[in-house]
Amino acid sequence: MEFTLRCNVLKCRKDVNGHAFVTTCSHIFCMDCSQRSGLATVREGQRIICPACDVQLTNPDDAVVANLNPTEDYKSSVLSGLSPNIIMECASRALNFWTYQTTQEMLVSIEYCPGAFADLASVYHEYVAKNLTDKYNTLSTQVDKIVHDANSEVSSLRNKISELQINDENLRRKNEEVMQALREKTRKHMQTQELYDKLKRRAMLGQVQDAASDAVDHTINNSVAANRFADKFGSQKIRPPPPLFSDQRNNGMQRSSAMGTAGSNAAPQLHPNGSRNAGWAGFGSQASSNRK
């Protein structure tokens, strides 16, 4: 609904179009009312009064004729040459004039035209409803956008959670496989270590047995050599040649005495004459029993 200016004379109140008188006190009058009130026939030096508010209009430009339907050429030239500040000031004052006329028209319509008040209320309600509808549509669009963005974000987060769960499951499975492989390798390592220890003990026992056998043989040989030496020289008190190793001599004598004790409970007696073979037989039986 487009607003239409009306003559500010309360008894006239007709629409103004084409040309009209406007004043600096923000009133507008039709040409007929301007003629009757003297606005159109004012002379130089004569003071006129505004028919609407009784304000004295002393300056020549306080009341001028305005073309309400200007041509395109007039629109192009009316403010041409003025500075931007002046143009903005003129536009601001023109808007203030229009706002004042609109407000006064509403007040006059309410006071003098009850039917117009109902129409105005209906227009106001339509205006409010339109504004509320626009706001609702705007808010609804914003809410839909927010909900859509939230759903997209939730969907993205769910996808990320699913991917993380899959990665976690894969890592758990790999960890379990690594632990199983570690347990298997540990078991094999323990078995290998046990076999190695057994072989090592067996080798050490073999070496000990070989060393013991060599020591026994060496002791027997020394004893045989000593007996031969004693038989050869008879009852002469000549020391037999010492063994190669002093430790082996002592050990050999101890072992021979122990073996003699275990075999016949007495060391064999060597006689310078015919009992020589008996001594050899004793040593031979002891050596054979030890080797077995």
C-alpha positions in Angstrom: 0.0 0.0 0.0 1.6 3.2 -1.2 1.3 6.3 0.9 -0.3 9.4 -0.7 0.2 12.9 0.5 -2.9 15.0 1.4 -3.5 18.6 1.9 -2.7 19.6 5.5 -5.8 21.9 5.7 -8.2 19.8 7.8 -11.3 21.0 5.9 -9.7 20.1 2.5 -7.7 16.8 3.0 -7.6 16.0 -0.7 -4.8 14.2 -2.4 -2.1 16.4 -3.8 -0.4 15.4 -7.0 1.3 17.4 -9.8 2.2 20.6 -8.0 1.8 21.6 -4.3 3.1 24.2 -1.9 5.6 22.9 0.7 6.8 24.9 3.7 9.9 24.7 5.9 7.7 23.7 8.8 7.1 20.3 7.0 3.6 21.0 5.7 2.1 20.6 2.3 -0.9 22.3 0.7 -2.8 21.9 -2.5 -2.8 24.8 -5.0 -6.4 25.8 -4.2 -5.7 26.1 -0.5 -2.5 27.9 -1.2 -4.4 30.5 -3.2 -7.0 31.0 -0.5 -4.5 31.2 2.3 -2.3 33.7 0.3 0.8 31.4 0.0 0.7 31.7 -3.8 0.1 35.5 -3.9 2.6 36.6 -1.3 4.4 39.8 -2.1 8.0 40.9 -1.3 8.3 42.1 2.3 4.9 40.6 3.3 4.8 38.1 6.1 2.7 35.0 5.7 1.5 32.5 8.2 1.3 28.7 7.7 -2.3 27.6 7.6 -1.6 24.4 9.5 0.6 25.5 12.4 0.4 29.4 12.3 4.2 29.7 12.0 5.4 32.9 10.4 7.2 32.3 7.1 9.4 35.3 6.7 12.0 34.0 4.3 11.4 33.8 0.6 12.2 30.1 0.4 10.0 29.2 3.4 7.1 28.3 1.1 7.8 27.1 -2.5 6.0 25.2 -5.2 7.2 21.6 -5.5 6.7 19.4 -8.5 5.6 16.0 -7.2 6.0 14.3 -10.5 9.3 15.5 -11.8 10.7 14.6 -15.2 13.8 12.6 -15.7 15.7 15.7 -16.9 14.6 17.5 -13.7 15.8 14.6 -11.5 19.2 14.7 -13.3 19.7 18.4 -12.9 18.0 19.4 -9.7 20.9 18.4 -7.4 23.6 18.6 -10.0 26.6 20.6 -9.1 26.0 20.4 -5.4 28.6 18.8 -3.1 27.9 15.4 -1.6 27.4 16.9 1.8 24.7 19.2 0.6 23.1 16.5 -1.4 22.9 14.2 1.7 21.6 17.0 3.8 18.8 17.7 1.3 17.9 14.1 1.1 17.9 13.8 4.9 15.6 16.8 5.2 13.3 15.4 2.5 13.1 12.1 4.3 12.3 13.9 7.6 9.5 15.8 5.8 8.1 12.5 4.5 8.3 10.8 7.9 6.5 13.8 9.5 3.7 13.7 6.9 3.2 10.0 7.3 3.0 10.3 11.1 0.5 13.2 11.0 -1.6 11.4 8.4 -1.9 8.4 10.7 -2.9 10.5 13.6 -5.4 12.5 11.7 -6.9 9.4 10.2 -7.3 7.9 13.7 -8.9 11.1 15.0 -11.3 12.0 12.2 -11.9 8.8 10.4 -12.8 5.8 12.6 -13.1 3.5 9.6 -9.6 4.5 8.5 -8.4 3.5 11.9 -9.7 0.0 11.4 -8.1 -0.1 8.0 -4.8 1.2 9.5 -5.0 -1.5 12.2 -5.6 -4.1 9.6 -2.6 -2.8 7.6 -0.5 -2.8 10.8 -1.5 -6.3 11.6 -0.7 -7.4 8.1 2.6 -5.6 8.4 3.4 -7.3 11.7 2.3 -10.7 10.4 4.5 -10.2 7.3 7.5 -9.3 9.4 6.9 -12.2 11.8 6.5 -14.6 8.8 9.7 -13.3 7.3 11.6 -13.7 10.6 10.1 -17.2 11.0 11.2 -18.2 7.5 14.7 -16.7 8.1 15.0 -18.5 11.5 13.6 -21.7 10.0 16.2 -21.6 7.2 19.0 -20.9 9.7 17.8 -23.8 12.0 17.6 -26.2 9.0 21.1 -25.2 8.0 22.3 -25.6 11.6 20.6 -29.0 11.9 22.1 -30.1 8.5 25.6 -29.0 9.5 25.2 -30.8 12.9 24.0 -34.0 11.2 26.9 -33.8 8.8 29.3 -33.3 11.7 27.8 -36.2 13.6 27.9 -38.4 10.6 31.6 -37.5 10.0 32.4 -38.2 13.7 30.6 -41.5 13.6 32.6 -42.5 10.5 35.8 -41.5 12.3 34.8 -43.5 15.4 34.1 -46.5 13.2 37.5 -46.2 11.5 39.2 -45.9 14.9 37.4 -48.9 16.2 38.4 -50.9 13.1 42.0 -49.8 13.5 41.9 -50.6 17.2 40.6 -54.1 16.5 43.3 -54.6 13.9 46.0 -53.4 16.3 44.6 -55.8 19.0 44.7 -58.7 16.6 48.2 -57.9 15.5 49.3 -57.5 19.1 47.8 -60.9 19.9 49.6 -62.5 16.9 52.9 -60.9 18.0 52.4 -62.1 21.6 51.6 -65.6 20.3 54.7 -65.6 18.1 56.8 -64.3 21.1 55.5 -67.1 23.3 56.2 -69.7 20.6 59.7 -68.3 20.1 60.3 -68.2 23.9 59.2 -71.8 24.2 61.5 -72.9 21.4 64.3 -70.9 22.9 63.8 -72.6 26.2 63.8 -76.0 24.5 67.0 -75.2 22.6 68.6 -73.8 25.8 67.7 -77.0 27.7 69.1 -79.2 24.9 72.3 -77.1 24.8 72.6 -77.5 28.6 72.2 -81.3 28.3 74.8 -81.5 25.6 77.1 -79.3 27.5 76.8 -81.5 30.6 77.2 -84.6 28.6 80.4 -83.2 27.0 81.7 -82.2 30.3 81.0 -85.6 31.8 82.8 -87.3 28.9 85.8 -85.0 29.3 85.9 -85.8 33.1 85.6 -89.5 32.4 88.4 -89.4 29.8 90.6 -87.4 32.2 89.9 -89.9 35.0 90.7 -92.9 32.7 93.9 -91.2 31.5 94.9 -90.5 35.1 94.2 -94.2 36.1 96.2 -95.5 33.2 99.1 -93.2 33.9 99.1 -94.3 37.6 99.1 -98.0 36.7 101.9 -97.4 34.2 103.9 -95.7 36.9 103.2 -98.5 39.4 104.3 -101.1 36.8 107.5 -99.2 36.1 108.2 -99.0 39.8 107.7 -102.7 40.2 110.0 -103.5 37.4 112.6 -101.2 38.8 112.3 -102.9 42.2 112.6 -106.4 40.7 115.6 -105.5 38.6 117.7 -104.1 41.4 116.6 -106.4 44.1 117.0 -105.4 47.6 119.3 -102.4 46.7 118.0 -99.3 48.2 117.9 -97.2 45.0 115.1 -94.8 44.5 113.0 -95.4 41.4 112.8 -92.7 38.8 110.3 -90.1 39.8 107.1 -89.8 37.8 106.7 -87.1 35.2 104.5 -85.1 37.4 104.8 -85.0 41.1 101.1 -84.5 41.6 100.4 -87.5 39.5 102.8 -89.6 41.6 101.1 -88.8 44.8 97.7 -89.3 43.3 98.8 -92.5 41.6 100.1 -94.0 44.8 96.9 -93.1 46.6 94.7 -94.5 43.9 96.8 -97.7 43.7 96.5 -98.2 47.4 92.8 -97.6 47.2 92.4 -100.0 44.4 94.4 -102.6 46.1 92.3 -102.2 49.2 89.1 -102.5 47.2 90.2 -105.5 45.2 92.0 -107.8 47.7 92.0 -105.8 50.9 95.8 -105.7 50.8 98.4 -104.3 48.5 100.3 -107.0 46.5 103.7 -108.0 48.0 106.7 -107.9 45.7 109.4 -110.5 46.5 112.8 -110.5 45.0 112.5 -114.1 44.0 109.7 -116.4 42.7 106.7 -114.3 43.8 107.1 -111.9 40.9 104.3 -113.3 38.8 101.8 -113.0 41.6 102.4 -109.3 41.7 101.9 -108.9 38.0 98.7 -110.9 38.2 97.3 -108.7 40.9 98.0 -105.5 39.0 96.6 -107.0 35.9 93.3 -108.0 37.5 93.0 -104.6 39.2 93.6 -102.7 35.9 91.1 -104.9 34.0 88.5 -104.3 36.7 89.1 -100.5 36.7 88.8 -100.3 32.9 85.6 -102.2 33.0 
